[in-house]
């Protein structure tokens, strides 16, 4: 049952095209100066995290994504892949560095002009100028278009006046704000000559060289949070803060000295979505970071499960390892398969990200595909990470609850990943709208009612072709045969058809439900759209699941080593059948799967999980992490030592003459002796009776 696998060869496949960046990130994470100690107080943890940001800056990794004229290589995916791996040092480092180099620096890179690049960007990417990304407000989280902070142009002074008009407009949850930032990229409504031109980004100094807030800047510390203790989140408010006109990041919108506004994009809606689209890196990196956190958790839990013994299921002396139990396998092996699928899907997302931001394919359609996938993948994967880490924590019992074993800390730090860079529910709705329509350019000027009317008229014609699902309508009967055995239930064709058919049916159903909106008023159309929101979100999740399955299936077909191909097929089948089992009610309700075939899925999954468990150590070793990445006591081999010590103790103790007799054994022996005595007495009585009869 156990295959002969080479973990390094599988690691090469997992790291893929971005191996250089990933391995640089893992090497950086080995430095103990960047590691969190759960016992540290808030200030100590924040200070350590800042040291880690400095180490990252010193490594040169943040410069990789810059254009050659600024000393970079225009390699965006390599940069992101390296950042993702720093989760192994601490999620706080990945987030704080992401704010500094990815969001603050990325906004200047993608929204600024060449002069602004020269002025600020090198200092940002080398860690000399620390900054924040001030987008979110207390009153407007994911609804960026409605932020209330204003930047009003004063033509006489040639300055913008940045103002927080009321408390709910305060910038909130801003990374680096509470302690370290000297400047911020602030998103505000640009007003000039009495016209509001919508949300734009501005470079605003927030602290002087000594670390004190600049005039008109109010900063509050968010203090302790549910996780990410090393990130100094805070609130920023502005009271008539004046900045030069040239501090407007003006790639997509500029204001001349006389107050005239100009933009290369006429449509305000399309301009807004284009600006936000350049900041997709945050969602891409969170998708990858959540996968890294899931890998670390599984690496710890699998190693512990292979060593920890519990209960005498085989005999009264030798206990059974946790991962030998079927339910333990069913807890961890589907999670392992999901992480492999997510890894390969993320690689495809990074490839798309690289195409767009390197300029290899910067078409509007490719950008729309990237934004759709980044939104949907980030949502699905961060939720997956929370589930995987929690399952790993419970699978390690009380040991998993100890801070020294990392799992509770990872779970706490990952919790907010489901909320920032776009709330997951909102992101899935965004992805669903783009799946249904002809992408963002048609939606740019439409309100909710308009979106609903648009979807009703256009979805059926465009959506399936845009999402690659045009051939998803293969009849289910085409993949069934009369002898659908375990082998056939594991058929890749069957799995793909079921997963594709579910997405196609959901797209068609939602489009049909929204069709009446084209004849409705805006209010009525908006109400209809709202009534379909749950179906939209479920549709988007089904789309992500299909994309992840396809990525794992494609990678499986690329393998040339027989055993490696076989384990990849086991992973693919485990992932695919787990998805089908999860939505079994839907497949049965819509007649996609016969009842008696559906009953085969559970037994097939049991067998698959047992086979994967035999190679579980190989599969987690393939992640490429060592003890200094895991930093979990229970994953160091200490449990095996404890078990060996216990076994040795009992082996030697049982050899001693004075070894205590187990009460159960004593009672059993007493009962056996009494039964034997009774039997002997009865036999003796029978002999006496026979002799008396003879006399």
VEXVEXFI-748154 format. One line per field, with one value per residue (C-alpha): residue number from 1; residue in three letters; z, x, y. Coordinates in pm, whole numbers. Example, Ala and Ser with C-alpha at 12.3 -4.5 7.8 and 13.67 -1.06 7.14 Angstrom:
REM VEXVEXFI-748154
i: [1_2]
aa: [ala_ser]
zz: [780_714]
xx: [1230_1367]
yy: [-450_-106]
END
This chain:
REM VEXVEXFI-748154
i: [1_2_3_4_5_6_7_8_9_10_11_12_13_14_15_16_17_18_19_20_21_22_23_24_25_26_27_28_29_30_31_32_33_34_35_36_37_38_39_40_41_42_43_44_45_46_47_48_49_50_51_52_53_54_55_56_57_58_59_60_61_62_63_64_65_66_67_68_69_70_71_72_73_74_75_76_77_78_79_80_81_82_83_84_85_86_87_88_89_90_91_92_93_94_95_96_97_98_99_100_101_102_103_104_105_106_107_108_109_110_111_112_113_114_115_116_117_118_119_120_121_122_123_124_125_126_127_128_129_130_131_132_133_134_135_136_137_138_139_140_141_142_143_144_145_146_147_148_149_150_151_152_153_154_155_156_157_158_159_160_161_162_163_164_165_166_167_168_169_170_171_172_173_174_175_176_177_178_179_180_181_182_183_184_185_186_187_188_189_190_191_192_193_194_195_196_197_198_199_200_201_202_203_204_205_206_207_208_209_210_211_212_213_214_215_216_217_218_219_220_221_222_223_224_225_226_227_228_229_230_231_232_233_234_235_236_237_238_239_240_241_242_243_244_245_246_247_248_249_250_251_252_253_254_255_256_257_258_259_260_261_262_263_264_265_266_267_268_269_270_271_272_273_274_275_276_277_278_279_280_281_282_283_284_285_286_287_288_289_290_291_292_293_294_295_296_297_298_299_300_301_302_303_304_305_306_307_308_309_310_311_312_313_314_315_316_317_318_319_320_321_322_323_324_325_326_327_328_329_330_331_332_333_334_335_336_337_338_339_340_341_342_343_344_345_346_347_348_349_350_351_352_353_354_355_356_357_358_359_360_361_362_363_364_365_366_367_368_369_370_371_372_373_374_375_376_377_378_379_380_381_382_383_384_385_386_387_388_389_390_391_392_393_394_395_396_397_398_399_400_401_402_403_404_405_406_407_408_409_410_411_412_413_414_415_416_417_418_419_420_421_422_423_424_425_426_427_428_429_430_431_432_433_434_435_436_437_438_439_440_441_442_443_444_445_446_447_448_449_450_451_452_453_454_455_456_457_458_459_460_461_462_463_464_465_466_467_468_469_470_471_472_473_474_475_476_477_478_479_480_481_482_483_484_485_486_487_488_489_490_491_492_493_494_495_496_497_498_499_500_501_502_503_504_505_506_507_508_509_510_511_512_513_514_515_516_517_518_519_520_521_522_523_524_525_526_527_528_529_530_531_532_533_534_535_536_537_538_539_540_541_542_543_544_545_546_547_548_549_550_551_552_553_554_555_556_557_558_559_560_561_562_563_564_565_566_567_568_569_570_571_572_573_574_575_576_577_578_579_580_581_582_583_584_585_586_587_588_589_590_591_592_593_594_595_596_597_598_599_600_601_602_603_604_605_606_607_608_609_610_611_612_613_614_615_616_617_618_619_620_621_622_623_624_625_626_627_628_629_630_631_632_633_634_635_636_637_638_639_640_641_642_643_644_645_646_647_648_649_650_651_652_653_654_655_656_657_658_659_660_661_662_663_664_665_666_667_668_669_670_671_672_673_674_675_676_677_678_679_680_681_682_683_684_685_686_687_688_689_690_691_692_693_694_695]
aa: [unk_unk_unk_unk_unk_unk_unk_unk_unk_unk_unk_unk_unk_unk_unk_unk_unk_unk_unk_unk_unk_unk_unk_unk_unk_unk_unk_unk_unk_unk_unk_unk_unk_unk_unk_unk_unk_unk_unk_unk_unk_unk_unk_unk_unk_unk_unk_unk_unk_unk_unk_unk_unk_unk_unk_unk_unk_unk_unk_unk_unk_unk_unk_unk_unk_unk_unk_unk_unk_unk_unk_unk_unk_unk_unk_unk_unk_unk_unk_unk_unk_unk_unk_unk_unk_unk_unk_unk_unk_unk_unk_unk_unk_unk_unk_unk_unk_unk_unk_unk_unk_unk_unk_unk_unk_unk_unk_unk_unk_unk_unk_unk_unk_unk_unk_unk_unk_unk_unk_unk_unk_unk_unk_unk_unk_unk_unk_unk_unk_unk_unk_unk_unk_unk_unk_unk_unk_unk_unk_unk_unk_unk_unk_unk_unk_unk_unk_unk_unk_unk_unk_unk_unk_unk_unk_unk_unk_unk_unk_unk_unk_unk_unk_unk_unk_unk_unk_unk_unk_unk_unk_unk_unk_unk_unk_unk_unk_unk_unk_unk_unk_unk_unk_unk_unk_unk_unk_unk_unk_unk_unk_unk_unk_unk_unk_unk_unk_unk_unk_unk_unk_unk_unk_unk_unk_unk_unk_unk_unk_unk_unk_unk_unk_unk_unk_unk_unk_unk_unk_unk_unk_unk_unk_unk_unk_unk_unk_unk_unk_unk_unk_unk_unk_unk_unk_unk_unk_unk_unk_unk_unk_unk_unk_unk_unk_unk_unk_unk_unk_unk_unk_unk_unk_unk_unk_unk_unk_unk_unk_unk_unk_unk_unk_unk_unk_unk_unk_unk_unk_unk_unk_unk_unk_unk_unk_unk_unk_unk_unk_unk_unk_unk_unk_unk_unk_unk_unk_unk_unk_unk_unk_unk_unk_unk_unk_unk_unk_unk_unk_unk_unk_unk_unk_unk_unk_unk_unk_unk_unk_unk_unk_unk_unk_unk_unk_unk_unk_unk_unk_unk_unk_unk_unk_unk_unk_unk_unk_unk_unk_unk_unk_unk_unk_unk_unk_unk_unk_unk_unk_unk_unk_unk_unk_unk_unk_unk_unk_unk_unk_unk_unk_unk_unk_unk_unk_unk_unk_unk_unk_unk_unk_unk_unk_unk_unk_unk_unk_unk_unk_unk_unk_unk_unk_unk_unk_unk_unk_unk_unk_unk_unk_unk_unk_unk_unk_unk_unk_unk_unk_unk_unk_unk_unk_unk_unk_unk_unk_unk_unk_unk_unk_unk_unk_unk_unk_unk_unk_unk_unk_unk_unk_unk_unk_unk_unk_unk_unk_unk_unk_unk_unk_unk_unk_unk_unk_unk_unk_unk_unk_unk_unk_unk_unk_unk_unk_unk_unk_unk_unk_unk_unk_unk_unk_unk_unk_unk_unk_unk_unk_unk_unk_unk_unk_unk_unk_unk_unk_unk_unk_unk_unk_unk_unk_unk_unk_unk_unk_unk_unk_unk_unk_unk_unk_unk_unk_unk_unk_unk_unk_unk_unk_unk_unk_unk_unk_unk_unk_unk_unk_unk_unk_unk_unk_unk_unk_unk_unk_unk_unk_unk_unk_unk_unk_unk_unk_unk_unk_unk_unk_unk_unk_unk_unk_unk_unk_unk_unk_unk_unk_unk_unk_unk_unk_unk_unk_unk_unk_unk_unk_unk_unk_unk_unk_unk_unk_unk_unk_unk_unk_unk_unk_unk_unk_unk_unk_unk_unk_unk_unk_unk_unk_unk_unk_unk_unk_unk_unk_unk_unk_unk_unk_unk_unk_unk_unk_unk_unk_unk_unk_unk_unk_unk_unk_unk_unk_unk_unk_unk_unk_unk_unk_unk_unk_unk_unk_unk_unk_unk_unk_unk_unk_unk_unk_unk_unk_unk_unk_unk_unk_unk_unk_unk_unk_unk_unk_unk_unk_unk_unk_unk_unk_unk_unk_unk_unk_unk_unk_unk_unk_unk_unk_unk_unk_unk_unk_unk_unk_unk_unk_unk_unk_unk_unk_unk_unk_unk_unk_unk_unk_unk_unk_unk_unk_unk_unk_unk_unk_unk_unk_unk_unk_unk_unk_unk_unk_unk_unk_unk_unk_unk_unk_unk_unk_unk_unk_unk_unk_unk_unk_unk_unk_unk_unk_unk_unk_unk_unk_unk_unk_unk_unk_unk_unk_unk_unk_unk_unk_unk_unk_unk_unk_unk_unk_unk_unk]
zz: [0_79_-230_-280_-292_-306_-97_-264_-609_-492_-334_-675_-816_-528_-545_-922_-1132_-825_-641_-612_-434_-208_-97_-33_182_376_429_558_800_967_1137_1504_1533_1335_1539_1777_2136_2269_2608_2473_2546_2275_2242_2231_1964_1754_1784_1673_1377_1269_1287_1054_809_816_748_451_318_359_162_-148_-207_-213_-496_-728_-847_-939_-1301_-1421_-1423_-1046_-995_-1004_-1226_-1299_-1135_-945_-873_-742_-499_-380_-347_-120_97_140_287_569_738_866_1067_1185_1011_1166_964_641_703_827_541_303_419_386_56_-111_-25_61_-188_-437_-441_-519_-787_-961_-904_-911_-1195_-1265_-1059_-757_-801_-784_-489_-259_-393_-334_26_76_-69_124_451_501_467_667_565_585_342_461_270_514_724_1033_839_504_500_171_13_-91_-341_-53_173_323_365_129_-49_-173_-404_-302_-631_-465_-252_-509_-226_-138_197_345_596_806_813_1088_1320_1090_822_1041_874_1081_1120_940_957_1072_1179_1557_1590_1286_980_877_578_438_102_181_-26_-39_-255_-488_-513_-742_-893_-711_-870_-691_-919_-692_-486_-554_-364_-199_-35_309_571_912_1148_1169_1202_1579_1545_1656_1457_1199_1249_1188_1215_1493_1554_1791_1873_1814_2087_2134_1865_1827_1654_1457_1774_1586_1352_1496_1364_1439_1343_1150_1124_934_1029_726_651_358_107_-221_-543_-660_-374_-569_-713_-1062_-1302_-1354_-1254_-1224_-1127_-1293_-1109_-1210_-1068_-1396_-1358_-1628_-1664_-1935_-1841_-1908_-1716_-1340_-1263_-1489_-1355_-998_-1075_-1273_-978_-737_-984_-965_-594_-645_-509_-154_-233_-430_-142_119_-87_-88_275_389_202_376_718_633_530_860_1057_864_892_1272_1304_1074_1250_1586_1457_1339_1683_1943_2059_2225_2334_2302_1990_1880_2208_2576_2561_2232_2180_1838_1667_1604_1228_1220_1315_1027_1163_1218_856_747_944_801_458_285_433_288_-53_-38_39_-254_-483_-349_-398_-767_-825_-657_-895_-1185_-1013_-974_-1344_-1434_-1187_-1347_-1698_-1606_-1394_-1598_-1907_-2087_-2118_-1969_-2163_-1999_-2026_-1859_-1579_-1528_-1507_-1254_-1039_-1045_-949_-688_-518_-529_-439_-149_0_-41_67_380_493_411_623_925_888_828_1121_1355_1246_1304_1647_1753_1601_1838_2143_2445_2301_2010_2252_2393_2252_2213_1942_1716_1614_1832_1735_1364_1401_1579_1326_1028_1163_1022_680_609_656_534_174_112_327_191_136_-55_-262_-361_-466_-677_-837_-900_-1077_-1302_-1373_-1477_-1679_-1943_-1669_-1502_-1799_-1856_-1485_-1418_-1437_-1309_-969_-809_-998_-1319_-1254_-1208_-1532_-1717_-1590_-1693_-2055_-2104_-1870_-2079_-2384_-2220_-1880_-1965_-2241_-2031_-1743_-1955_-1883_-2232_-2257_-1906_-2022_-2082_-2006_-1679_-1850_-2080_-1792_-1618_-1696_-1561_-1357_-1177_-937_-696_-989_-1189_-894_-891_-1260_-1329_-1607_-1368_-1104_-1356_-1510_-1174_-1061_-1394_-1423_-1079_-1170_-1507_-1354_-1082_-1335_-1554_-1257_-1117_-1462_-1519_-1178_-1256_-1608_-1502_-1364_-1711_-1700_-1336_-1170_-1006_-660_-765_-955_-653_-433_-678_-684_-304_-296_-509_-310_-135_-465_-616_-338_-350_-726_-682_-428_-666_-935_-707_-612_-979_-1059_-773_-878_-1237_-1122_-926_-1214_-1458_-1228_-1180_-1558_-1578_-1345_-1509_-1200_-1155_-775_-776_-1037_-828_-507_-701_-833_-480_-375_-671_-609_-237_-307_-581_-394_-77_-273_-423_-82_69_-188_-216_-141_-446_-677_-556_-560_-920_-1033_-1114_-917_-859_-494_-504_-666_-408_-134_-277_-210_166_139_-146_57_353_135_-26_311_440_134_170_542_454_275_494_621_265_165_447_416_56_183_245_611_886_1264_1264_1040_1241_1587_1750_2032_1935_1583_1689_1759_2133_2133_1977_2248_2516_2364_2338_2699_2814_2613_2751_3105_3077_2901_3184_3456_3337_3362_3737_3978_4190_3892_4011_3878_3696_3888_3569_3512_3878_3871_3541_3687_4000_3793_3579_3890_4048_3727_3704_4069_4016_3709_3896_4187_3954_3781_4116_4227_3912_3970_4331_4218_3961_4216_4459_4186_4123_4488]
xx: [0_287_442_809_820_1093_981_1234_1098_745_871_1007_658_494_738_710_803_844_1086_1357_1127_975_1311_1440_1134_1182_1550_1463_1213_1490_1635_1526_1517_1192_1022_738_732_376_498_621_423_272_563_827_635_591_961_1057_823_980_1321_1185_1071_1424_1569_1337_1440_1808_1749_1662_1344_1115_1323_1264_928_1058_1132_1494_1543_1491_1723_1455_1381_1010_944_621_522_868_840_492_587_877_657_402_660_742_424_650_840_521_198_252_572_397_124_344_589_296_165_508_630_317_46_228_508_279_39_324_456_125_-56_232_438_812_897_708_888_1224_1118_979_987_1347_1333_1008_1134_1462_1281_1411_1065_802_442_77_-202_-495_-798_-1048_-1271_-1477_-1795_-1689_-1495_-1522_-1724_-1418_-1607_-1801_-1512_-1584_-1234_-1195_-897_-1009_-781_-688_-596_-429_-194_-163_-231_-481_-655_-718_-1003_-1187_-1538_-1681_-1581_-1699_-1462_-1157_-914_-929_-734_-441_-126_194_-12_1_378_605_462_612_378_60_-106_-449_-759_-993_-1259_-1079_-1264_-1152_-1339_-1652_-1655_-1602_-1396_-1416_-1162_-792_-471_-251_92_51_330_188_489_801_1153_1121_805_554_230_242_15_-349_-280_-451_-333_-484_-350_-587_-399_-453_-643_-756_-427_-141_9_316_122_70_-278_-422_-663_-572_-783_-704_-789_-726_-393_-226_-11_147_-48_228_148_-154_-58_-153_-123_-500_-603_-421_-496_-312_-199_-516_-737_-825_-880_-766_-755_-665_-986_-1306_-1548_-1533_-1649_-1395_-1124_-1207_-1200_-877_-706_-824_-728_-364_-375_-481_-144_-281_-549_-308_-59_-325_-437_-79_-11_-319_-189_150_-20_-227_88_261_-44_-68_306_276_-44_66_401_227_-36_235_400_129_-24_-360_-565_-486_-676_-445_-341_-321_41_104_-100_-209_-81_-345_-302_-380_-739_-979_-1144_-806_-724_-1060_-984_-639_-607_-889_-734_-398_-557_-730_-400_-227_-513_-500_-122_-144_-439_-241_48_-188_-308_55_115_-177_-52_293_148_-51_204_513_331_345_-36_-186_-511_-831_-972_-668_-686_-1051_-972_-695_-919_-1202_-977_-786_-1112_-1263_-946_-861_-1207_-1217_-857_-863_-1178_-1010_-708_-926_-1093_-767_-584_-877_-896_-521_-553_-827_-640_-352_-577_-462_-112_-259_-397_-53_91_434_292_193_-156_-365_-141_-176_-554_-576_-354_-541_-881_-870_-753_-1118_-1201_-923_-826_-1197_-1447_-1479_-1854_-1818_-1531_-1735_-2021_-1774_-1646_-1999_-2099_-1797_-1872_-2223_-2142_-1898_-1657_-1596_-1604_-1975_-2047_-1840_-2124_-2406_-2569_-2702_-3028_-2837_-2616_-2921_-3077_-2747_-2703_-3054_-2987_-2624_-2528_-2656_-2461_-2126_-2069_-1989_-1745_-1565_-1514_-1405_-1722_-1866_-1816_-1937_-2268_-2151_-2443_-2402_-2523_-2220_-1983_-2185_-2170_-2356_-2057_-1965_-1719_-1482_-1246_-1516_-1628_-1269_-1289_-1146_-1397_-1684_-1551_-1492_-1836_-2011_-1816_-1855_-2220_-2286_-2125_-2298_-2639_-2590_-2484_-2784_-3023_-2904_-2908_-3262_-3374_-3231_-3372_-3693_-3478_-3437_-3800_-3795_-3726_-3388_-3531_-3713_-3411_-3191_-3432_-3429_-3050_-3042_-3280_-3033_-2722_-2682_-2702_-2446_-2198_-2249_-2198_-1866_-1747_-1842_-1637_-1328_-1365_-1374_-1068_-871_-969_-865_-529_-457_-578_-350_-51_-124_-112_230_398_633_737_484_453_446_169_-20_-5_-114_-409_-500_-485_-699_-959_-970_-1023_-1279_-1484_-1474_-1626_-1891_-1970_-1990_-2252_-2410_-2755_-2732_-2616_-2897_-3161_-3083_-3049_-2679_-2580_-2781_-2843_-2676_-2365_-2357_-2333_-2000_-1831_-1787_-1621_-1401_-1288_-1209_-978_-817_-747_-586_-359_-263_-195_70_264_152_503_639_359_423_801_747_637_1004_988_1230_1214_1297_999_757_888_637_755_521_668_1032_1023_982_657_829_1093_824_648_974_1057_714_738_1085_963_674_889_1144_880_688_1005_1025_881_714_538_181_-90_-368_-695_-875_-625_-644_-1023_-1010_-763_-974_-1285_-1096_-963_-1309_-1458_-1186_-1240_-1612_-1560_-1315_-1558_-1840_-1626_-1518_-1884_-1980_-1710_-1825_-2185_-2084_-1893_-2188_-2410_-2177_-2187]
yy: [0_239_398_474_854_1116_1417_1647_1557_1635_1959_2059_2014_2204_2498_2493_2793_3012_2783_3050_3294_3029_2897_3248_3312_2988_3065_3412_3255_3055_3365_3342_3721_3717_3444_3522_3398_3358_3479_3814_4126_4347_4589_4313_4124_4436_4515_4163_4186_4513_4345_4079_4347_4487_4143_4107_4447_4351_4030_4233_4034_4344_4492_4197_4330_4676_4770_4737_5115_5109_4814_4543_4243_4300_3960_3999_3639_3547_3836_3734_3366_3458_3679_3400_3164_3408_3285_3008_3271_3440_3546_3890_3924_3826_4083_4368_4316_4286_4623_4784_4639_4505_4758_5083_5024_4854_5148_5388_5151_5087_5417_5664_5810_5786_6094_5956_5625_5799_6010_5741_5387_5280_5405_5212_4883_4901_4965_5320_5478_5287_5334_5239_5164_5376_5258_5104_5328_5251_5316_5167_4841_4657_4940_5140_5355_5510_5612_5954_6097_6392_6548_6890_7086_7441_7610_7912_7704_7422_7179_6911_6942_6597_6582_6326_6481_6259_5974_5694_5824_5753_5514_5195_4866_5030_4818_4995_5298_5262_5256_5257_5435_5766_5806_5655_5606_5749_5676_5973_6135_6378_6708_6989_7284_7171_6822_6491_6265_5964_5773_5839_5763_6028_6012_6170_6207_6106_6126_6338_6198_6168_5958_6223_6271_6549_6854_6764_6390_6195_5838_5581_5236_4942_4753_4381_4194_3834_3756_3916_4059_4178_4410_4758_4831_5170_5448_5763_6078_6398_6756_6979_6816_6990_6804_6920_6869_6634_6393_6269_5927_6027_5736_5718_6070_6403_6762_7049_7360_7544_7267_7094_6720_6477_6100_5849_5665_5860_5639_5709_5357_5189_5422_5318_4946_4985_5154_4886_4616_4721_4637_4275_4160_4164_3908_3693_3686_3607_3309_3178_3267_3075_2770_2800_2821_2512_2325_2406_2290_1963_1906_1931_1728_1444_1403_1394_1152_912_907_957_629_591_288_-81_-171_-455_-613_-523_-408_-227_92_220_536_801_801_429_507_551_865_1031_955_1100_1416_1486_1325_1521_1836_1733_1678_2017_2188_2019_2125_2480_2491_2408_2640_2918_2852_2919_3236_3348_3279_3505_3767_3755_3792_4100_4286_4204_4330_3994_3999_4311_4289_4402_4051_3891_4149_4062_3691_3764_3983_3728_3439_3638_3738_3390_3199_3430_3375_2998_2936_3151_2971_2641_2739_2810_2470_2284_2443_2381_2016_1981_2141_1901_1607_1683_1683_1881_1912_2106_2363_2444_2766_2606_2381_2675_2557_2789_3080_3002_2973_3308_3483_3336_3439_3791_3669_3596_3963_4191_4265_4225_4040_3686_3706_4032_3890_3586_3810_4009_3690_3566_3888_3856_3493_3587_3895_4006_4117_4449_4688_4630_4667_4979_5232_5014_5023_4704_4726_4784_4484_4267_4394_4343_3989_3901_3995_3894_3612_3326_3445_3519_3365_3004_3094_3353_3110_2815_2620_2614_2237_2163_2025_1670_1445_1260_945_964_891_621_254_-44_-156_166_5_177_225_400_611_735_821_1167_1211_1142_1381_1659_1615_1629_1936_2118_2032_2175_2507_2523_2448_2710_2976_2901_2898_3232_3393_3272_3400_3744_3768_3951_4235_4387_4503_4618_4949_5001_4936_4619_4490_4555_4361_4070_4072_4066_3770_3573_3664_3328_3139_3378_3308_2931_2947_3127_2869_2587_2761_2777_2411_2315_2528_2371_2020_2094_2228_1909_1693_1876_1840_1469_1415_1582_1331_1080_882_602_619_998_995_739_946_1254_1059_954_1318_1425_1155_1229_1599_1541_1281_1491_1780_1553_1406_1756_1855_1512_1652_1877_1596_1370_1643_1733_1372_1398_1089_768_684_344_499_777_516_401_735_692_351_471_771_544_337_641_802_483_471_837_789_530_807_1095_1171_1186_1423_1671_1644_1756_2097_2172_2274_2183_2196_2569_2636_2421_2515_2282_2058_1774_1766_1722_1349_1402_1203_901_922_931_632_436_519_401_79_11_71_-173_-431_-427_-397_-700_-906_-838_-1096_-828_-662_-584_-809_-626_-661_-763_-1041_-1147_-1166_-1350_-1599_-1640_-1707_-1955_-2131_-2142_-2277_-2540_-2638_-2666_-2875_-3099_-3134_-3224_-3478_-3627_-3644_-3825_-4083_-4140_-4187_-4443_-4646_-4643_-4779_-5069_-5168]
END
